[in-house]
């Protein structure tokens, strides 16, 4: 749910999570999972940090989000959704997940727990959805309720359009705005030019109501059709997104081509320039004009060359790392760690790299205020970061 909640056992039982998925006690800050194995200690601006392996044996894990009772949901790219218990054990794959397009960068990707989960038990999944036997695919967003044996009554509430061929640049991250809306980030499916037009949702950030309907105050709502879903456009491949809890603003980190990864603060109706401008180059070495050469486009707040390959992002609000409160922590595939960015209103500055020697696909704050990251590997793991004792 991209936030930390505290609930009583009575409330949890009222949600319908029965004996097949037992309720676990809410952990206290700093509590170590019982079977976590310390890997090493690293030096950070917040002091020495112990990195522990909480779980392993996950195949290309992609997204992680915590349930109110301290367990977590973890996706695996080939299409599996599992529950990670507080002791580090993993459930069997849950039933009820959608059919996915498991090719290239596509698969089962992000998972997000509804902010009102205690009342509605709703879970959202973002994934690559296959076309109708044509070999095409596109990102989709669906939701269902978490029951005793898995996801029940799963329903697709948004489909990227059009579905196209190829296995690249699906995005995608889910972020809940404090006003009740959902942001979904979408790659341009490696098709370049469609990111610049509003007759499709390739290379866009879309803003939805939680049932998938379109907010009437979206910037292009008056255009109707596909354009009515669009919040911002001109994006390449966005696999990191988070809401700054201090002001409710959305931040995203997106992958550039050869160089030019970007941190952006998407504003309604703005065009961020891809593929007409970029701080990187094409893979064949051809130059791309820098963003300042085209004033009609909104430039990145930060850009990275060499790239960090951003994937997963959060704003830290816990008590274990007080020096990091309010910072954005961005997972880095190429950076092989976390990139910490200080955010001040609309400005941002990278202040630290937290080395983890692994491709980091997603990052979450646990109910114990520790950081949990998942590694992008065929034998992927869940790692926990907490101050060394």
N, C-alpha and C positions, 0 to 999 in steps of 0.2 A: 504493500500500500504506500510505499515510498515515505513512510512515517513510522514513528514508534508509538504504540498504544498500550494501555494497561487496562485489563478487564478482569473481573472476578470469575471464579470457576462457575458460579451459577449462571452468569450471563453467557459464558461459552457453551455450557450445556444447553441453554435455551436456543442456541443457533442450530441445533440438530446434529452437531458432530458427536455421534454416539460412540458405542463401544468399539466399533471397527476402527475408529480414529481417535484414540484416547486423548483427553485434554492433558496438557503438560503444564506444570506450574510456571508462572512468569519468573524469568531469571532476574537476578539482581545485577546491577552494573559490575562488570569485571568477572562475573562467574564463568569459569572455564567449562565447556562441554566435557562430559565425563571421559570420552574416549579420544579427545583431541591429542595429537602428538606434536610437540614443539619441533619445528623445523630449524629455526635459527632466530637470532636476534639481530635487528638492524638498527642503525642510528638514524634518527629523524630530528627535526626541529622541536618535536614534543618529547624528546628523550628517547632512550632505548625502547624498542617495540619488539615484542615476541610475535613471531609468525608461526601459527599452529595449523596443522592439517586436520580439519574437522571431518571431512568425508572425501572419498576418492572413488575411482571406477566409473565416473560419469562420462558418457560419450559426447564430446563437444557440447558441454553445458553452455547455455546462452543467456538465460535470465534467472534472477533470483529475487524473491520478495517475501517478506515475513507476514505470517498470520498473527492475529492478536495474542495467541496463546504461546508464542515463542517458537513455534515451528516455522519452517520456510517452505515455499514452493520453488522448485528448481526445474527448468526446462532443459531438455536435451535436443539438439538440432535434428536428429533423425525422427523426432515426433513424440518423445516420451515426456511426461510430466510426473515428477516424484515429490513426495513430502520428505523433507529433511527434519528428523526429530531433534529434540534438544540434546540428546545424547550422541548425535552424529550419525545415527542409523538412517538408512534410506528405505523408503517404502518401495514396493513393487510399482511398476507404472500404473498410473490411475486410468480408469476407464473414462470414456466419454470425450476424449480429445478429438479434434477434427482431422480429416485427411489432409496431408501436407505434401508440398512439392519439395522433396529432399534432393536438390541438385545444386551444385555450385555453392553460393552463399545462402541459398534458400533452405527453409526448414521451419521447425517450431522455434520461435524466437522469444519475444518478450512475454513476461507474465506480470500481472499487476493485480493486487488485492484491492477491492473497492474500499474507499474510506469508510463506508457504512457497512462493512462486512459483518459486524456484530448483529446487525438487523437483517441484512439481506443475503449473506453468505455468497456474494457475487465475486467471481474471479474473471478477469479479462485475459485473453490470449491473442497475441499478434503473431502471424505466421505467413509463410508463402503458400498461397492457395493455387492448386493446379487449375488450368482451364478445362473446358469440356472436351477432353480427348485430343486437343490440338497441339499439345506440347508447350503451350503458353502458361504463364503464371503471373500472379500479382500478389501484393501484400493484402491481407485481410485482417480484420479485427472482429473478434467474437467474444461472447460472454456466456457464462453459465453459473450454476450454483454448485458449491462444494458440498457433496453429500458423503455418506459413509463409505462409498466404494469408488468415488471419483467425481467427475464433472457431470452434472445432470442438466438436461434441457439446454444444451449449448446452441447458441444462435449467432449467426454472422450479422453484425450490425453495420459494417462498412467494408466495401471492396474497392481497392485501388483500380482505377480505370485509365486506359485499357489494359487488359492482360497482354503481355508481349512475350516473345521468346527470349531465351537466355537465362543464365543463372546468377547474374550479378546485381548488386545494388538494390536490395529490398528495403533498406533501413534496418530496423525500425524500433522505436521506443514509445512507450505509453507514459504520459504524465497527467496527473489529475490537478487541475487548477482549483484554487480555493473557492471560486465562484460556482463550482459544480460541473464545469465542462471538462472534456478530455482533449488533450493534444496527442496526435499520432504523427510521428515523423516518417517520411517516406523517401526512399531513394529514387533516383531517376532511371533505375533499371539499366544503366549503362547505355542509354539511348540519347544522351546529351540534349539536343534541341528542345524536346518536349518540356524540359524544366522551365522554359521561358514562356510557355503559353498556358492559359487558364482553361483550356478545353479538355484537360486531363489532370490526373493527380500524381504524375511522375515528378519527383524532385520537389515535393511540397511538404509543408506542415499543414495538417488539417485540424480543424477544431469542431468537435461534435458535442451534442448532448449525450448523456450517459446511455441513452437508449439507441444512439446512432442517428437520431434526427439532427437537423442542421439548425444551429442557433440563428435567430433572425438578425442578430447584430454582427455576424461575420462580415468582413470587409467587402466581399463581393456577393453578398446575399442577393442584391438587386439584379445580378446577372442571371441568377437561377442556375439550374443544372449542376454540373460538376464544379463550376466556379464557386458555388455557394458554400462548399466545404472548406475552401482554401483560406488559410490564415496568412501564410507567406510563401514565396516561391523563389525559383532560381537557386535551388539547393542541389547538391550532388548525391551524397550518401550519408544519412544521419543515423548513427547508431548510439548516440548519447544524448540524453535530455533530462532535465530536472527543473523543478520549480524552486525559486528562491523564497523560502518561507517568510522572509522579512517583508517582502512587498508583493509576492504572488507572481512575479515575472518569470517567464519561461526562458531558459538558456539551453542551447544545443551545441554539441561539438560534432562536426562533420568531416568526413575524409576528403582530402583533396586528391588530385591526380599524382604526379611525381613532384611531391612537395606541396605545401599550401594547405595543410589541415587548418580548420577554422573553428574558433569559438564565436558564436553569434548569440545575440539576444533578439529573437525574431519579434518584430513589431507588425501589427496588422496591416496587410496590404503591401508590405515592402517586398522588393525584388533584390535578391542577394547575388545575382549576376551570373551564376553558372549556366552554360559553359562559355559565355562571352568574355568573362574576366575571371582571373584566378591568381593567387600568389604562387601557384605551381606551374608545371609544364605538362604537355601531353607526354604519354609514355614513350612516344617515338622521338622525343626531344624537341618537338615544335613548340615555339613560345606561345603563351597565352597572355593577352594584355593584362597588366596589373589593374586591380580595382580602381585606384584613383584616376585612371584615364577615362573612366565613364562615370560621371557624377550622378547619373540617374540610378545607379545601383548602390545599395547599402554595403559598406565595407565591413569586414570582420573586426571584432573587438580585439582578438589575438589571432595570429596565424603562425603556424609551425613549419619550418623547413630546417632540418630533416623532420619527417612526419612522426607523430606519436601514434597514429591509427586509433583514434578515440572510440571507445565502446563502453557504455555504461557510465553513469554520472550520478552524484548526489551532493546535496548541501549538508554538511555535517552539523548536527545540533546536540550531540550528546555531551556527557560530562567526563568521559575517559580521556579525551584529547581536547582539553580546554583551549589550547593554543590554536586549534583548528576549527573552532566553532565559527560558523558562517562561511567557511571556505567551501569551494566546489572541489570535489575529488573526482577525477576523470580516469577511468580505466584506459590503459594503453596497451594495445596489441604489440605494435612495434617498440614502444617505450619499455615494455616488459615490467610494468609497475603502475603506480598511481601518480598522476600529475596533479599537484595541489595548486589551485588558483585562488587568489584573494579577490573577492568581488566587493566593489564599493559603488553601490547604486547601479549606474550603467557602465562603469569602468571595470577593468579586470587586469590582473597581472599574474603571470606564473611566478610562484615563490619557492617551489620545492618539487623534487622528484623523489618518490618513495620506491626504491628498487625492490622487486620481488622475483626477478629472474624467471618470469613466466609471462606468457601472453594473457593479459587480463581482459576478460570479456564483459564482466559486470561487477558492480560494487553496491553493497547495501549496508545500512546501519541496522544492527540487531537490537532487540529489546534490552540487551545488556550493555548497549552503547558502544560495543566493539564494532569494528569494520569486518565485513565478510565479503570476500572476493571469489569469483569463480574463474578458473583457468581454461583457456581455449586449447584443448588438447584431446586426442583420441582417448586418453585416460585422464580426463579432467578431474579437478579437485575443488573443494571448497576450503578456502584458507581463512583464518581468523587473525585479525591484528588487534592486539591489546598492549597496554604499557607493560614492560617487563617488570617483574616483581623480585 
